[in-house]
Amino acid sequence: MARDDGDNGGMRRARRRGLAHEAADRVRESILDGRVSPGSPLREVELAASLDVSRGSVREGLAMLEREGLVRSEWHRGARVIDLGPEDVDEVYTVRAALDRLATLTAASHMTPAHLAELESLVQAMGRALEGDVDGLTLIALDLAFHDRVYAIADNSRLTEAWHGVRSQVRLIQLTRIEYDQAHYRDLLVGEHHELVRLMSRGPSEELARAAEEHVDSARRALIHLLGQGPRGR
């Protein structure tokens, strides 16, 4: 993934002037689509011109992204997209494993045939996408859509808020994962999600809890290992 330090990733202009939320949306979109790489600087003056908003709106928008964990700011050095290291992956995915365990168990206790059909449909979409050899961003979108649906079925607003607190960082980590070893990600995608659906169809269980945790923890271990080796190609 090439760095883009100069033109801010070709971000779309904000539709309305002076809105910090929309500025944050446009920058987030470019980060999570891989158009602005980890570690890239986010310069207020250039962003304000590119997005057609005020510098104040950009500053507020970057502060929002910093709270989401996508941006880091340093005194006299400005803001940068976070550059993920092993500690970041370990922390985010340790939290995610705990959240996913609870969400999956809770969702299983609320599961209906219609819910199961929705989840299975998403898994089938993953399979079709793999057969069509789509890009990694499409696979990540389907992956996150599956887990978003699990949290929605769990129907616990505070649990969903906690998920949204790490979701952007999870997507950024997944971008790093497909950059380093997309083939491994593709190999596991359908099978692991299909197994989660199968176990959720049987209701809450310790087997389901272990599977939900391992689904996240295996990715955590693999990526921490890969980060020490450099990209292996796509």
N, C-alpha and C positions, 0 to 999 in steps of 0.2 A: 504494500500500500504506500504510494508515494506521498511524501509530505507536501503540503501546500501552504507555504508561509507568506505568500504574497497577495493572493487575490481572495483570501478567505473562503476558498472552496466553492466559488461560484454560487453562493447562497442567493436564494430568491429575495427580492426586495420585500420589505414588510408592506402590507397593504395599507396600513394607516400609520401616520406619523405620531411619534411620542409615546408608543405603547411598549412598556418594558416586557410585558408578557409575550407579545408577538415577536419582539427582538429575540427573547430567550428561545421561543419556538423555532425561529429560523436557524439560530446557531446550533441548537440541539439537533435539529434535523440534519444539518451538515456533518456534525460530529458522528451521529449514529448511522448515517449512510456511508461513512468512511471517506467523505470528501475533505474533511479536515482531520489530519492524522494526530494520534497521541503525541503530546509534547509540543504541538504547534502553538505559536503565540497568537493571542486574540487581542489585537490592537484596537482601542476604542475609536480612534479617529477613522481608521480604515473601515471598521465595521459600521460606524454611523453613516459613512458615505455609501457603502455597499448596500446597506439595508434601507437607506433613506429615512433614518430616524435620528433623534438627537443623541448626543453623547451621554446625556443623563439617562436616557432610556436604555442605551447599551450597557451603561454601568450597572443599572438596576437589574437588567436581564442577566448579565454575567454573575451578579450576586446570587440570583435564583439558581443558576446552573452550578455555582459553587456549593450551594446547600444540597443539591442533588448528587454531588460528588463527581461531576463531569469536568469541573474547572478548578484550578488552583490559582490563587492570587498571592503575590509576594510584594512586599513593600519596595517601591522603586523599580520593580521588574515587570509589573503588570500581570495580566492573566494568561494562563496557558491551559490547553486541554490536558487533562491528567495523562501521565505516561505510566501505564500500568506495570507494576512489578510484582514479584511473587507474593509480597506481603499484602498488596491490594487484593489480589485474587484470593488469597487465603482468608482474609477478613470478610470480603463480600460474600464469598461462597459458603463460608461457615455460617454466616447469618442466614443466607438463602436456604441452606439445608434445613435449618431449624424451622423457618417459616413454611417451606414446602411440606415438611412432615406434618405440621399442624393443618395446613390448608388441605392437603390430600386426605387426611383422616376425617376432617370435618366435612369435606365435600362428599366423601363416601357415605357418611351418615345421612346426607340429604339427597343422595343420588336417585334419580328417576330414570325410566327408560328413555325419555326424551333427552335428558342430560347425557346419558351414555351415547346416544346416537350422535349428539353434537360433538362429543369428544372423539368418537370413532371417525366421524366425518373429517375432522382435522387431521387425524393420523393418516387417513386415506389420501388426503390432499398432500401430505408430506410425501407419501409414496409416489403419487403422480408427478410431483415436482422433481423427485429424484430420477424418475424414468425420463423426464424431459430435460434432465441435466441443466436445471436452472441455476442461477447464481446463488452464492451464499447468503446474500441479503434476503432473498425470498424464503430460504429455509429458516433463517433466524426469525423472520416475521411469523411464520407458521408455528415455530417452536414457542415463541412468546404468546401467540394467540391461544395456544393450548393451555398454557399455565395461567394466563389471564382468565380463561373460562373456568378453570379449576377454582381459582380464588372467588370468582363470581358465584359459583355453585355453593361454595362454603358459606357465603352470605354472612360474613363477619366484617363489618365496616372497618374496625381497627386493624384487623389482620390485613385487609386489602390496603389500607393506608401504609402499613409497614412494608408490604410488597412494593408499593409505588415508590417508597423511599429508597429502595435499592434497584428498582427495575432498570433505570437508565444505565447504571453501572454494570448490571448484568448484561445488557445488550452490548455495551462497549467491550466487555470481556469476551462475549461470543464473537464479536468481530475479530478480536485478537486470535481467538481459537481457530477460526476458519482461515485466517492468514497463515497460521503456523502449521495446521494439520487438518485441512478441510476434508480429506479422504476419510479420516477416522471419525469425524463428526457425522459425515454422511452415512457411514456404516452403521452407526448406533442409533440414528435419529428415529427411525420407524419402530424398530424393535423395542427400545426402551419405553417409548410412549405407548405403544400397544400393550405392553406388560402393565403399565400403570392403569390403563383403562380396564384391563382384565381383573386386576386386583380390586380396583374401586367398585367394580360391579358386584363384588362379593361382600362389600361393607367394610367397615373399619377393622383392621387387624394389625398385629405386630409385623407380619410379612409385608403388608402395604407400607407401613411406616419405614421399615428398613429399605424397601425398594425406592421410596421417595427420597430418602437421605442419600442412598448410594448413587442414584441418578445424578445428583448434584456433586457428591463428593468424588466420584470417579473423574468427572470433568475437572474438578479442582486439582486433584493430584496430577492428572495428565498435563494440564496447562502449566502448573508450577514447574514440572519437569521440562517441558518444551521451552519455557522462557529462558532456561539456562543453556539451550542448545542453538537457538536461532531458527529462522523459518526453514521448513523442510520441503517447501513447494506445494503446489495445489494439485 
